[in-house]
């Protein structure tokens, strides 16, 4: 295989790995967010920070999908 093809495959694998990691982090954060809503609804600052992190991760996944 030529060098460009190998670089392309490496880049594609890197993007897939980043997407997988982001999706797993989203899943974990959403579970934590649900728990916070049920158990600690008055912790609105932390809940807002969780929602912000989740939104940023969804944007990251969308950008990675566009690249891939």
N, CA, C and O of each residue as an XYZ file, in Angstrom:
272
protein
N       0.839     -1.180      0.000
C       0.000      0.000      0.000
C       0.880      1.237      0.000
O       1.950      1.262      0.607
N       0.418      2.236     -0.676
C       1.227      3.455     -0.688
C       1.014      4.271      0.580
O       0.105      4.015      1.369
N       1.874      5.248      0.743
C       1.893      6.038      1.976
C       0.602      6.831      2.187
O       0.123      6.939      3.316
N       0.037      7.387      1.113
C      -1.200      8.174      1.236
C      -2.369      7.307      1.684
O      -3.188      7.734      2.499
N      -2.446      6.111      1.160
C      -3.531      5.208      1.532
C      -3.420      4.825      3.011
O      -4.426      4.776      3.718
N      -2.212      4.557      3.469
C      -2.006      4.212      4.877
C      -2.355      5.388      5.784
O      -2.966      5.202      6.836
N      -1.971      6.591      5.383
C      -2.322      7.791      6.160
C      -3.829      7.949      6.238
O      -4.373      8.252      7.300
N      -4.509      7.742      5.106
C      -5.967      7.852      5.076
C      -6.627      6.849      5.999
O      -7.570      7.186      6.713
N      -6.140      5.620      5.990
C      -6.696      4.584      6.865
C      -6.446      4.904      8.329
O      -7.323      4.707      9.171
N      -5.246      5.401      8.637
C      -4.939      5.782     10.018
C      -5.847      6.902     10.491
O      -6.357      6.872     11.611
N      -6.046      7.894      9.625
C      -6.905      9.028      9.976
C      -8.341      8.562     10.207
O      -9.001      8.999     11.150
N      -8.817      7.672      9.338
C     -10.178      7.147      9.477
C     -10.337      6.373     10.788
O     -11.352      6.513     11.470
N      -9.350      5.565     11.138
C      -9.394      4.822     12.400
C      -9.367      5.769     13.591
O     -10.052      5.537     14.588
N      -8.584      6.826     13.493
C      -8.508      7.809     14.566
C      -9.855      8.495     14.771
O     -10.290      8.703     15.904
N     -10.512      8.842     13.664
C     -11.826      9.485     13.742
C     -12.847      8.533     14.355
O     -13.641      8.936     15.205
N     -12.832      7.273     13.929
C     -13.761      6.286     14.490
C     -13.529      6.099     15.986
O     -14.479      5.968     16.758
N     -12.270      6.088     16.385
C     -11.942      5.939     17.798
C     -12.431      7.146     18.603
O     -12.980      6.982     19.693
N     -12.236      8.348     18.075
C     -12.719      9.556     18.746
C     -14.238      9.542     18.872
O     -14.782      9.919     19.910
N     -14.926      9.106     17.808
C     -16.388      9.037     17.845
C     -16.860      8.038     18.895
O     -17.795      8.315     19.646
N     -16.212      6.882     18.945
C     -16.574      5.852     19.918
C     -16.379      6.370     21.343
O     -17.243      6.191     22.202
N     -15.238      7.013     21.583
C     -14.963      7.567     22.912
C     -15.984      8.635     23.291
O     -16.476      8.660     24.419
N     -16.299      9.517     22.342
C     -17.268     10.585     22.617
C     -18.650      9.997     22.898
O     -19.346     10.464     23.799
N     -19.047      8.991     22.147
C     -20.359      8.364     22.365
C     -20.432      7.675     23.724
O     -21.466      7.721     24.390
N     -19.347      7.044     24.132
C     -19.337      6.398     25.449
C     -19.391      7.448     26.551
O     -20.067      7.256     27.562
N     -18.684      8.555     26.359
C     -18.719      9.621     27.354
C     -20.116     10.249     27.432
O     -20.601     10.564     28.519
N     -20.758     10.428     26.269
C     -22.130     10.958     26.252
C     -23.058     10.035     27.034
O     -23.868     10.493     27.840
N     -22.936      8.755     26.794
C     -23.785      7.776     27.487
C     -23.601      7.883     29.002
O     -24.578      7.899     29.750
N     -22.353      7.955     29.446
C     -22.073      8.066     30.880
C     -22.617      9.373     31.454
O     -23.218      9.383     32.528
N     -22.403     10.469     30.735
C     -22.863     11.767     31.226
C     -24.390     11.848     31.260
O     -24.962     12.454     32.166
N     -25.044     11.240     30.278
C     -26.503     11.241     30.280
C     -27.056     10.441     31.459
O     -28.070     10.816     32.047
N     -26.389      9.341     31.800
C     -26.815      8.562     32.963
C     -26.625      9.381     34.240
O     -27.482      9.381     35.124
N     -25.493     10.077     34.322
C     -25.246     10.922     35.489
C     -26.252     12.068     35.558
O     -26.722     12.423     36.639
N     -26.579     12.642     34.406
C     -27.552     13.731     34.357
C     -28.921     13.251     34.830
O     -29.591     13.938     35.602
N     -29.330     12.087     34.372
C     -30.616     11.527     34.810
C     -30.624     11.307     36.318
O     -31.607     11.609     36.994
N     -29.519     10.778     36.837
C     -29.419     10.556     38.278
C     -29.511     11.884     39.030
O     -30.186     11.974     40.055
N     -28.840     12.904     38.525
C     -28.868     14.214     39.178
C     -30.282     14.788     39.181
O     -30.720     15.362     40.178
N     -30.989     14.635     38.074
C     -32.367     15.133     38.017
C     -33.257     14.427     39.034
O     -34.144     15.047     39.621
N     -33.026     13.139     39.243
C     -33.842     12.375     40.178
C     -33.456     12.598     41.632
O     -34.328     12.730     42.491
N     -32.173     12.642     41.914
C     -31.697     12.663     43.301
C     -31.310     14.050     43.820
O     -31.501     14.344     45.000
N     -30.773     14.895     42.955
C     -30.267     16.208     43.377
C     -30.766     17.315     42.441
O     -29.955     17.999     41.816
N     -32.073     17.500     42.335
C     -32.587     18.481     41.371
C     -32.212     19.927     41.699
O     -32.298     20.794     40.828
N     -31.799     20.202     42.933
C     -31.432     21.563     43.310
C     -30.009     21.937     42.903
O     -29.619     23.100     43.009
N     -29.243     20.972     42.444
C     -27.870     21.226     42.002
C     -27.874     21.705     40.548
O     -27.303     21.062     39.667
N     -28.524     22.835     40.318
C     -28.742     23.313     38.952
C     -27.456     23.715     38.249
O     -27.367     23.597     37.027
N     -26.452     24.191     38.993
C     -25.183     24.568     38.350
C     -24.487     23.340     37.770
O     -24.003     23.366     36.639
N     -24.441     22.277     38.548
C     -23.800     21.057     38.074
C     -24.599     20.428     36.942
O     -24.021     19.931     35.975
N     -25.921     20.446     37.055
C     -26.780     19.912     35.994
C     -26.559     20.692     34.700
O     -26.476     20.102     33.622
N     -26.463     22.019     34.806
C     -26.217     22.844     33.612
C     -24.853     22.536     33.005
O     -24.707     22.515     31.783
N     -23.849     22.296     33.858
C     -22.524     21.977     33.318
C     -22.528     20.618     32.624
O     -21.864     20.445     31.602
N     -23.270     19.655     33.169
C     -23.397     18.350     32.509
C     -24.073     18.499     31.148
O     -23.620     17.929     30.156
N     -25.157     19.267     31.109
C     -25.873     19.472     29.845
C     -24.968     20.156     28.820
O     -24.998     19.818     27.637
N     -24.168     21.112     29.274
C     -23.249     21.806     28.375
C     -22.200     20.843     27.813
O     -21.915     20.862     26.616
N     -21.629     20.007     28.673
C     -20.637     19.029     28.213
C     -21.239     18.052     27.219
O     -20.606     17.705     26.222
N     -22.464     17.605     27.488
C     -23.139     16.670     26.583
C     -23.372     17.331     25.227
O     -23.129     16.716     24.189
N     -23.840     18.575     25.228
C     -24.079     19.288     23.970
C     -22.797     19.443     23.169
O     -22.805     19.265     21.951
N     -21.696     19.772     23.836
C     -20.413     19.912     23.143
C     -19.968     18.587     22.533
O     -19.427     18.554     21.427
N     -20.197     17.500     23.258
C     -19.826     16.185     22.735
C     -20.682     15.804     21.531
O     -20.178     15.218     20.573
N     -21.986     16.134     21.574
C     -22.832     15.864     20.411
C     -22.348     16.657     19.192
O     -22.341     16.135     18.077
N     -21.947     17.905     19.400
C     -21.411     18.711     18.300
C     -20.128     18.092     17.759
O     -19.908     18.063     16.548
N     -19.284     17.600     18.659
C     -18.034     16.957     18.242
C     -18.327     15.729     17.384
O     -17.696     15.523     16.348
N     -19.291     14.913     17.823
C     -19.667     13.717     17.067
C     -20.222     14.110     15.697
O     -19.904     13.470     14.695
N     -21.046     15.154     15.645
C     -21.577     15.611     14.366
C     -20.464     16.060     13.433
O     -20.478     15.733     12.246
N     -19.498     16.807     13.961
C     -18.365     17.248     13.137
C     -17.546     16.069     12.639
O     -17.122     16.051     11.483
N     -17.320     15.085     13.501
C     -16.568     13.907     13.098
C     -17.324     13.115     12.037
O     -16.710     12.545     11.135
N     -18.661     13.075     12.138
C     -19.468     12.384     11.117
C     -19.352     13.085      9.766
O     -19.319     12.434      8.722
N     -19.290     14.419      9.794
C     -19.147     15.165      8.546
C     -17.791     14.898      7.899
O     -17.686     14.775      6.679
N     -16.759     14.811      8.731
C     -15.406     14.548      8.214
C     -15.325     13.141      7.627
O     -14.743     12.927      6.563
N     -15.917     12.195      8.338
C     -15.842     10.793      7.932
C     -16.879     10.549      6.881
O     -17.004      9.429      6.385
